[in-house]
């Protein structure tokens, strides 16, 4: 059984997939499996994924029969995962070479059921275009994450033995489904541990679901009110905080048009 199961959904990611997978295969930490799930891509993502799987027996390629979005696609990977820890790497994001080694050491040192790290933000060309997203080396509670989601999906690692297998909510339609998952985990976990090291690169692509800020804000409010059962006024207040903090996340310069 591998120490870490890495979940990678892929959809029309042929331009970035190989680099993302290489950022995993180049890790100093070698005890992992990759569940690489293609969500019925229209380009040659599936063909490339099959080629990559043939090169490394730790890569398990899973083609889907029907496109159903990233939440359902990640859930397929989680169901098939056999690792002690579950981590997430999208098909266009990148891990630094020491990501897994640092995160697993961090988790085991602090006996954390859930952990995440700082990360940089890059554009489609791989250029860092704004300040990195930084988290503190400290323990975070459910309430901390309720006030602001500090968890970047590409840096999240959780312990299956501590909280069980936790799944994304497909009904959220890939908007705030990752945030909902972190809140679900925090209902089981005593705390989450932040790792202040910058260990990954999050790629911002044009046309991404989260690029429509108004749509994301509405989804954020509805998730808090309907799923977390938070008072509408407090949910609105929390959404406003998220929105204001989110504005500063990309504060250095805009993507070129």
C-alpha positions in Angstrom: 0.0 0.0 0.0 1.4 3.4 -1.0 1.9 6.1 1.7 0.2 8.8 -0.4 -2.6 8.6 -3.0 -2.5 11.6 -5.4 -5.8 12.5 -7.1 -5.5 14.1 -10.5 -8.6 14.9 -12.6 -7.9 15.9 -16.2 -10.0 17.6 -18.8 -8.6 19.1 -22.0 -5.2 19.5 -20.3 -2.9 18.0 -23.0 -0.7 21.2 -22.9 0.0 20.9 -19.2 -0.5 17.3 -18.2 3.0 16.0 -18.7 4.6 18.8 -16.7 2.2 18.2 -13.9 2.9 14.5 -13.8 6.6 15.1 -14.0 6.4 17.4 -11.0 5.1 14.3 -9.2 7.5 11.7 -10.6 10.4 14.0 -9.7 9.5 14.1 -6.1 12.1 13.2 -3.5 9.4 11.3 -1.7 8.7 8.2 -3.8 6.1 6.2 -2.0 3.0 7.3 -3.8 0.3 6.3 -6.4 -1.3 8.6 -8.9 -5.0 8.2 -9.8 -5.2 10.0 -13.1 -8.8 10.3 -14.2 -9.8 11.7 -17.6 -13.2 13.4 -17.7 -13.9 12.7 -21.4 -11.4 15.2 -22.7 -12.0 16.4 -26.3 -8.3 16.8 -27.0 -5.5 14.2 -26.7 -5.4 14.3 -22.9 -6.5 10.6 -22.6 -3.9 9.4 -25.1 -1.1 11.2 -23.2 -2.3 10.0 -19.9 -2.2 6.4 -21.1 1.4 6.9 -22.4 2.4 8.3 -19.0 0.8 5.4 -17.2 2.8 2.9 -19.3 6.0 4.6 -18.2 5.4 4.3 -14.4 3.5 1.5 -12.7 2.6 3.9 -9.9 0.3 5.8 -12.3 -3.2 4.4 -12.6 -5.1 5.8 -15.6 -8.9 5.8 -15.3 -10.9 6.9 -18.3 -14.6 7.9 -17.8 -17.5 7.1 -20.0 -19.3 10.4 -19.4 -18.2 14.0 -18.6 -19.4 14.9 -15.1 -17.1 17.6 -13.8 -14.2 17.8 -11.5 -15.9 16.9 -8.2 -17.3 13.6 -9.4 -14.0 12.9 -11.2 -11.9 13.5 -8.1 -14.4 11.3 -6.1 -13.7 8.4 -8.5 -10.0 8.7 -7.6 -10.7 9.0 -3.9 -12.8 5.8 -4.0 -10.0 3.9 -5.6 -7.2 5.4 -3.5 -5.4 3.0 -1.2 -2.9 5.4 0.4 -2.6 6.4 4.1 -2.8 10.0 2.9 -4.8 11.7 0.1 -3.4 14.6 -1.8 -4.6 16.6 -4.8 -2.7 17.8 -7.9 -4.7 19.1 -10.9 -3.5 18.4 -14.4 -2.2 22.0 -14.9 -0.7 22.6 -11.5 2.9 21.9 -10.3 4.5 20.6 -7.1 8.0 21.6 -6.1 10.4 18.6 -5.9 10.2 18.5 -2.1 6.4 19.0 -1.7 5.5 15.5 -0.5 8.5 15.1 1.6 7.9 18.4 3.4 4.2 17.8 3.8 4.4 14.3 5.1 7.1 15.3 7.5 5.0 18.2 8.6 1.9 16.1 9.2 3.8 13.4 11.1 5.8 15.9 13.2 2.6 17.7 14.4 0.4 14.6 14.3 -2.0 16.6 12.0 -5.0 15.0 10.4 -5.0 17.7 7.7 -2.4 20.0 6.4 -1.7 22.6 3.6 1.0 24.9 2.5 1.8 28.2 0.9 2.0 28.3 -2.9 2.9 30.6 -5.8 0.5 31.7 -8.6 1.4 31.4 -12.2 -0.2 32.1 -15.6 -0.6 29.7 -18.5 3.0 30.3 -19.6 4.3 29.3 -16.2 5.2 32.9 -15.2 4.6 34.0 -11.6 2.5 37.1 -12.0 1.6 38.1 -8.4 2.6 37.6 -4.8 2.5 34.0 -3.5 -0.4 32.9 -1.3 1.1 32.5 2.2 -0.2 30.6 5.2 1.2 30.6 8.7 3.0 27.7 10.4 0.2 27.2 12.9 -2.8 25.2 13.8 -6.1 26.2 12.2 -9.6 25.4 13.4 -12.9 25.0 11.6 -13.8 28.5 12.7 -10.5 29.8 11.2 -11.4 28.3 7.8 -15.0 29.5 8.1 -13.8 33.1 8.2 -11.4 32.6 5.3 -10.4 29.6 3.2 -6.6 29.4 3.4 -6.4 26.0 1.8 -5.1 25.7 -1.8 -6.4 22.5 -3.3 -3.0 21.6 -4.8 -1.4 21.7 -1.3 -4.0 19.9 0.7 -3.1 16.5 2.3 -5.4 14.6 4.7 -5.1 11.5 6.7 -7.5 8.7 5.9 -7.0 7.0 9.2 -7.8 10.2 11.1 -10.9 11.5 9.3 -11.9 8.7 6.9 -12.3 9.1 3.2 -13.9 12.5 2.5 -15.5 13.3 -0.8 -16.3 16.4 -2.9 -19.9 17.5 -3.3 -20.9 17.3 -7.0 -24.1 19.3 -6.4 -21.9 22.4 -6.0 -20.9 22.1 -9.6 -17.2 22.7 -9.1 -17.8 26.0 -7.3 -16.6 26.0 -3.7 -16.7 22.2 -3.6 -13.1 22.1 -2.4 -13.9 24.6 0.3 -16.9 22.5 1.4 -14.6 19.5 1.6 -12.2 21.3 3.9 -15.0 22.3 6.2 -16.2 18.6 6.2 -12.8 17.5 7.1 -12.5 20.1 9.9 -15.7 18.7 11.5 -13.8 15.5 12.1 -10.3 16.8 12.6 -9.1 18.4 15.8 -7.1 20.9 13.8 -5.3 21.5 10.5 -1.7 22.4 10.3 -0.4 25.1 8.0 3.1 24.8 6.4 4.5 28.2 5.6 6.9 26.9 2.9 6.0 27.7 -0.7 5.8 24.3 -2.2 3.6 24.4 -5.3 2.5 26.5 -8.3 -1.2 27.1 -8.9 -1.9 27.9 -12.6 -4.5 30.4 -13.5 -6.1 29.7 -16.8 -8.5 31.8 -18.8 -12.0 30.5 -18.7 -11.6 28.6 -15.5 -14.8 28.2 -13.5 -13.5 30.3 -10.6 -12.6 33.2 -12.9 -16.2 34.6 -12.7 -15.9 36.3 -9.3 -19.6 37.2 -9.0 -20.6 33.6 -9.7 -18.1 32.3 -7.1 -19.4 34.8 -4.5 -23.0 33.7 -5.0 -21.9 30.0 -4.8 -19.9 30.8 -1.7 -22.9 32.4 0.1 -25.3 29.5 -0.9 -22.8 26.9 0.3 -22.5 28.5 3.7 -26.2 29.1 4.1 -27.6 25.8 2.7 -24.8 23.3 3.3 -23.2 24.6 6.5 -26.6 25.8 7.8 -25.3 29.2 8.7 -27.6 32.1 9.4 -28.1 34.1 6.2 -26.8 37.3 7.6 -23.7 35.7 9.0 -23.2 33.8 5.8 -23.4 37.1 3.9 -20.8 38.6 6.3 -18.4 35.7 5.8 -18.9 35.9 2.0 -18.0 39.6 2.1 -14.9 38.9 4.1 -13.9 36.2 1.6 -14.5 38.6 -1.3 -12.5 41.4 0.2 -9.6 39.1 1.0 -9.8 37.5 -2.4 -9.3 40.9 -4.1 -5.9 41.2 -2.5 -4.8 37.6 -3.6 -3.9 38.8 -7.1 -2.8 42.2 -6.1 0.5 42.6 -8.1 -0.5 42.7 -11.7 -3.2 41.3 -14.0 -2.9 38.5 -16.6 -2.0 39.9 -20.1 -5.0 40.1 -22.4 
